[in-house]
Amino acid sequence: MDSLAVFSGILYSSWPLGPLLNPNVAHSGLASGLEGRGQPYNWLFIAGDILSSLIMMLVCWLMWRRLRGNHDKRLLEFALVNVVLFAVGTIIDAALPLSCEPSIQKCPSFTHDHLLLAHGLFSIMAGVWLFVSLAILWWHRRHTVMLNSLLVGYVLFSLFSVLSVVYPSWGNLSQHYYLALCGVWLALLPHAVRRTAADSAPSNTNN
């Protein structure tokens, strides 16, 4: 299960292949542009996101089966549901590739390009759902270095996002950092859920 999650995280962070397969978009546009219609090897990046998401849905199902009888089953289930929603949102997002990359082309506004609106909406919601899954487990186990580090990582991403408004050239760095952060969280999810479940398991010590 851990190896599946790690594989999913690696697939989700496929953007390092961009400079090799599509340097024009990789250096000038956002990572989502690599999946754009007509872009070389776009099928590879689309397949990577979809396969990553399907694997995470399988991982969540396997983890859910092991939660029976756990004291915090509902809390953990809620975290897993958010990961599944992230996976669904990512699949839909990947299945709606951009026909125009706003960061390197002059594109119609989202009021005219409904595909751009749908793509952006599902991308944002998927990110929110994944963050919620982390926030749920962090709130339950705030003393762990791993979850605190990941939360700090999200805080740094927020800082990078603000700075990218002032320094537009930072936009790619901010997004690549975010995708890598998401990939790390996907890879570590089974470990985090197991540790949380173990902490909440009833003690077998006799009084």
Secondary structure, 3 states (H helix, E strand, C coil): CHHHHHHHHHHHCCHHHHHHHCHHHHHHCCHHHHHCCCCCCHHHHHHHHHHHHHHHHHHHHHHHHCCCCCCCHHHHHHHHHHHHHHHHHHHHHHHCCCCCCCCCCCCCCCCCCHHHHHHHHHHHHHHHHHHHHHHHHHHHCCCCHHHHHHHHHHHHHHHHHHHHHHCHHHHHHHHHHHHHHHHHHHHHHHHHHHHHHHHHCCCCCCC
